[in-house]
Amino acid sequence: MTRPLDGITVISLEHAIAAPFCTRQLADLGARVIKVERPGTGDFARAYDQRVDGEASHFVWVNRSKESLTLDLKQPAALAVLQELIAGADVLVQNLAPGAAARMGLGYETLQAAHPALIVCDISGYGEDGPYRDKKAYDLLIQSEAGFLSVTGTPDTPCKSGNSIADIAAGMYAYTGVLAALMQRGKTGRGSHIDVSMLESLAEWMGYPMYYAYQGAPPPPRNAAAHATIYPYGPFAAGDGGTVMLGLQNEREWQLFCEKVLLQPALAGDARFDANARRNANREALQAVILETFSTLSTAQVLERLDAAQIANARMNDMAGLWAHPQLQARARWREVGSPAGPIPALLPPGRQSAFDYRMDPVPAVGEHTEAILQSLGRDAVTIAALRAAEAI
């Protein structure tokens, strides 16, 4: 089947998560993604850990279906190779240190003059201008700057997200920005510049707590895994030591919860609990009632009652539980892709597509495609050997 981005070439000067996550999703849709890495070591995310048969967990997640080209861009011969590739590309994505791309002559203004149809996507911590422009930015630091830590954790201790949420947010907006730019180019014939910052991406995701604290109002309190303002909504212990997540959204559900889960229908009219605001204000008293009932039940029994009452619920899964999740298995979401360590399992991108199959190709070794790419540009064996001897590739 033809994929949406078949025939689109993306050059990426990328490392860590934000840009690689963007470009992997472009590759999922059929784009040819040439990942430019440092000779020898490659993307530093390759060395984060060795949890996937010796390969790094972050790296295998966001780098399948790409070609790896090693270039020392401080050497003119290597930079010339990159310039030649860009001349034939549709998209350039980069998340180098602030100002690094521009210093190499790879800023949008320079490239646009020579390649008016080129789309350039710059991903950074804070954007290309403003007082924070030159600050280094890592995921945890952006979580802090964006206020995420102020509303996440326990009342006593702020907590970071368990994954790279700021990087993921920026990668998603870069990905959708590139798709939009390709659509726009189809109408106008001209490329464009996309300036995506991690701060702005995560700030968008903080819209609810920002508006909740509008004009100096108190922000949502940190309540661990419980909801800050809706109750009961969060984790509750069962009698066998398991944890059940449940959520009530309205008064109809509260009445069903009292009747069919707690088996205490009169509790629904208790003046302490007969509206969400009062349940929230008296959450400690209500928690005691819920835990008393749940303490006599196993996790499975609690879930059975919640399902019977049509109350939203979930198990608190760990990673082993997610690997073996029956819903992912039933919907055939797992595939196998190659990697330098051999075949590894990989999840299909979210969303079934009836019109095409997602691309699910191997995770590349460092520089695996360097010679093939150079040969496609007309470099002969002697030239390639000289570049390798000079450590330019």
Residue pairs with C-beta under 8 A, 6 or more apart in sequence:
1 355
1 356
1 357
2 30
2 356
3 29
3 30
3 356
3 357
3 358
3 359
4 29
4 30
4 356
5 26
5 29
5 30
5 31
5 182
6 30
6 31
7 30
8 26
8 30
8 31
8 32
8 90
8 91
8 182
9 31
9 32
9 34
9 88
9 89
9 90
9 91
10 23
10 26
10 27
10 31
10 32
10 33
10 34
10 89
10 90
10 91
10 92
10 93
10 178
11 34
11 36
11 82
11 85
11 86
11 89
11 91
11 92
11 93
12 19
12 20
12 23
12 33
12 34
12 35
12 36
12 66
12 92
12 93
12 94
13 19
13 36
13 73
13 92
13 93
13 94
13 95
13 96
13 101
13 106
14 20
14 23
14 35
14 36
14 43
14 93
14 94
14 95
15 43
15 44
15 45
15 95
15 96
16 43
16 44
16 45
16 58
16 95
16 167
17 45
17 58
17 62
17 139
17 164
17 167
17 168
17 171
18 95
18 123
18 167
18 168
18 170
18 171
18 174
18 198
19 93
19 94
19 95
19 123
19 171
19 174
20 35
20 43
20 45
20 59
20 62
20 63
20 171
21 62
21 167
21 168
21 171
21 172
21 175
22 93
22 121
22 123
22 170
22 171
22 172
22 174
22 175
22 178
23 31
23 33
23 35
23 66
23 93
24 33
24 62
24 63
24 64
24 65
24 66
25 171
25 175
25 349
26 33
26 91
26 175
26 178
27 33
27 64
27 65
27 66
27 359
27 361
28 65
28 349
28 358
28 359
28 360
29 358
29 359
30 356
30 359
31 91
32 67
33 65
33 66
33 67
34 66
34 67
34 69
34 85
34 89
34 369
34 373
35 43
35 63
35 66
35 67
35 68
35 69
35 364
36 69
36 70
36 71
36 73
36 82
37 43
37 68
37 69
37 70
37 71
37 366
37 367
38 70
38 72
39 70
39 71
39 72
39 367
39 391
39 392
39 393
40 70
40 366
40 391
41 47
41 366
42 68
42 70
42 366
42 367
43 59
43 63
45 56
45 58
45 59
46 55
46 56
46 59
46 366
47 56
48 56
48 57
48 58
48 59
49 56
49 57
49 58
50 56
51 57
52 60
52 339
52 341
52 344
53 339
53 341
53 342
53 344
54 340
54 341
55 339
55 340
55 341
55 344
55 363
58 164
59 363
60 339
60 344
60 346
60 363
62 171
63 363
63 364
64 337
64 339
64 346
64 360
64 361
64 362
64 363
65 337
65 359
65 360
65 361
65 362
66 363
66 364
67 364
67 368
67 369
67 372
67 373
68 364
68 365
68 366
68 367
68 368
68 369
68 370
69 81
69 85
69 367
69 369
69 370
69 373
69 393
70 366
70 367
70 370
70 393
71 78
71 79
71 81
71 82
71 392
71 393
72 78
72 391
72 392
72 393
73 79
73 82
73 104
75 390
75 391
75 392
77 387
77 390
77 392
78 387
78 392
78 393
79 104
79 105
81 374
81 377
81 379
81 393
82 106
83 105
84 377
85 373
85 377
86 92
86 106
86 111
86 115
86 118
87 114
87 115
89 118
90 117
90 118
90 119
90 182
91 118
91 119
91 120
91 121
91 178
91 181
91 182
92 106
92 111
92 118
92 119
92 120
92 121
93 121
93 123
93 174
93 178
94 101
94 106
94 120
94 121
94 122
94 123
95 122
95 123
95 124
97 136
98 124
98 125
98 133
98 134
98 135
98 136
99 134
101 107
101 122
102 110
108 120
108 122
108 193
111 118
111 120
112 118
112 120
112 191
112 193
115 191
116 190
116 191
117 185
117 189
117 190
117 191
118 191
119 178
119 181
119 182
119 185
119 191
119 192
119 193
119 194
120 191
120 192
120 193
120 194
121 174
121 177
121 178
121 181
121 193
121 194
121 196
122 128
122 193
122 194
122 195
122 196
123 170
123 171
123 174
123 196
123 197
123 198
124 133
124 137
124 195
124 196
124 197
124 198
125 132
125 135
125 136
125 137
125 138
125 141
125 142
125 197
125 198
125 199
126 132
126 133
126 135
126 137
126 197
126 198
126 199
127 133
127 195
127 197
127 199
127 200
128 195
132 199
137 198
137 199
139 164
139 165
139 166
139 167
139 198
140 160
142 166
142 198
142 199
142 202
143 149
143 160
143 161
143 165
143 166
143 202
145 199
146 166
146 199
146 202
146 203
146 206
147 203
147 206
147 209
147 210
147 219
148 160
148 161
148 165
148 166
148 202
148 206
149 158
149 159
149 160
150 158
150 219
150 222
151 206
151 209
151 219
151 220
151 221
151 222
151 228
152 158
152 159
152 160
152 161
152 222
153 159
153 222
153 224
154 222
154 223
154 224
155 221
155 222
155 223
158 222
165 202
165 205
166 198
166 199
166 201
166 202
167 198
169 198
169 201
169 202
169 204
169 205
170 196
170 197
170 198
170 201
170 202
172 201
173 196
173 200
173 201
173 204
174 194
174 196
177 194
177 196
178 194
181 191
181 192
181 194
184 192
185 191
185 192
203 210
209 219
209 220
212 219
212 220
212 229
213 219
213 220
220 228
220 229
221 228
222 228
223 234
224 234
224 235
225 234
225 235
225 245
226 233
226 234
226 235
226 283
227 233
227 234
227 247
229 280
230 247
230 248
230 249
230 276
230 280
231 248
231 276
231 279
231 280
231 283
231 286
232 246
232 247
232 248
232 257
232 279
232 283
232 286
232 287
232 290
233 246
233 247
233 248
234 245
234 246
234 247
235 243
235 244
235 245
235 316
236 243
236 244
236 245
236 246
236 287
236 290
236 291
236 294
236 302
237 243
237 244
237 291
237 294
237 295
238 244
238 294
238 295
238 297
238 298
238 299
238 301
238 302
239 294
239 295
239 296
239 297
239 298
240 298
240 299
242 298
242 299
242 315
242 316
243 299
243 315
243 316
244 294
244 299
244 302
244 303
244 306
244 313
244 314
244 315
244 316
245 313
245 314
245 315
245 316
246 306
246 311
246 312
246 313
246 314
247 311
247 312
247 313
248 254
248 257
248 276
248 311
248 312
249 312
251 274
251 275
251 276
253 309
253 310
253 311
254 268
254 273
254 276
254 279
255 265
255 268
256 309
256 310
256 311
257 309
257 311
258 264
258 265
258 266
258 267
258 268
259 265
259 268
259 309
260 305
260 308
260 309
261 293
261 302
261 305
261 306
261 309
261 311
262 289
262 290
262 293
263 293
264 289
264 293
267 273
267 289
268 274
271 278
272 278
272 279
272 282
272 285
272 286
273 279
273 282
273 286
279 286
294 302
297 305
299 315
302 313
303 313
303 315
306 312
306 313
307 313
315 321
317 325
322 328
328 334
328 347
331 352
333 347
333 348
334 345
334 346
334 347
334 348
335 345
335 346
335 347
335 348
335 360
336 343
336 344
336 345
336 346
337 343
337 344
337 346
337 360
337 361
337 362
337 363
338 344
338 361
338 362
338 363
339 362
339 363
340 363
340 364
340 365
344 363
346 360
348 358
348 360
349 358
367 393
370 393
371 384
374 383
374 384
374 387
374 393
375 384
379 387
384 393
387 393
